[in-house]
């Protein structure tokens, strides 16, 4: 397994931006798919964005055009750039690294979008 640590959450006003980071304990992001999930209060965890080892990215419909996932293998870091934030983006955001032999999760970082 690999340890993942998210950071970058916080309180932001609607329309604002945040960049979340997911740092891995070892160099692995070039060989795993990395997912960002979020969980709003009282709701199920949902997939927000993903990036494959080949660099292919996918996004959930509610965040398309606003969120961007990227990877810096040299820094063992995956980012989630979140723009034009809305109150419904509020929740705990989790990083997940997955492969046939691996499924690791971070502890999450809280994003609150409120005026």
N, C-alpha and C positions, 0 to 999 in steps of 0.2 A: 504494500500500500504506500500511499504518499500523503503527506499532510498538506492541507490547503488552508490558506488564511485570507479571508476577505477584509477589505478596508475601503474607506471612502464614503461610507454612508453618512447621513446627517439630515438636518432639517433644511428644506429649501422651499422657496415660494413657487407657486404655480408659474410655469413658463421658464423656470430656471433650469440649470444643468448640474449634473454631478458626474464624476467618473469613478467607477468602482474598479478596484484591483483585486486580483486573485493571484497570490504568490504560492508557488509549490516548493516543497522542501527539497526537491531534486529536479533535474532537467527531464521533463516528461511530456511537455505540451506538444511537442512535434510528433508524438506517437499515440496520443489519445484524443478523443473528442471531449471538448470542454463545453459544458452547458451552464448557463445562468438560469436559475429558477427564482421565483419569488413566491412569497406566501403572505397574503393580506390577512388581517385579523378576521377570524371566523370563516376563512375560505381555504380551499385546498391549494397545495403547492402547484404552481403552473410553470411550464417551460417558457422562458422569455427569449433566449437566443442561444445559438450553438455555433461552434467552429470546429471543423474536422481537421485531422492531421494535414490534409491537402490544402487547408485554408478556405474551404467552402463554408459560407455562413448562411444561417437561416434565422428567421425571426417570427415570433408570434404576431398575428395580425394587429393586435392593439398597439404594438410598439414599432411597427414598420415605418421607416422614414424618420423616426425619432431616436432610436437606439442604434448603437453600432458596437459590434464585438470585434476585438482585435487581439493580436498575440505578439509578444516579444520573447522569443525563445531564449535569447541571451540573458534576459532578466528573469526567466522562469515565471513570467507574468502574463496573465490574460486580463484584458480590460473590458469594461462595459461602459461606453460613453452614453449618457442619457441626457437628451435635450428635450426642450419643450415639455417639461414634466407636468403631470396632471395629478390631482389629488388621488385618483384611482391607481396611480403608480406606487402609492404607499405600501410598504410591506418589508418583510425581511428578505434579503437577497442572498442566495446561496450559490456557491461555485461547486461544480461537480465534474470530476474527471472520470471518464469511463472507457474501458476497453474490454475485450473478452475476459481478461484475467484481472480486472481492476475496477473498482467502483468506490471512489473516495469523495467525501463531502467536507466542505468547510463548515464553520459554526455560524456563518451568516453575518450580514451587516444590515442595520436598520436604515431604511430610507423613509423619510416623512415629508410629504409634499403638502404644505398648508400655508395659508396666509395668516 
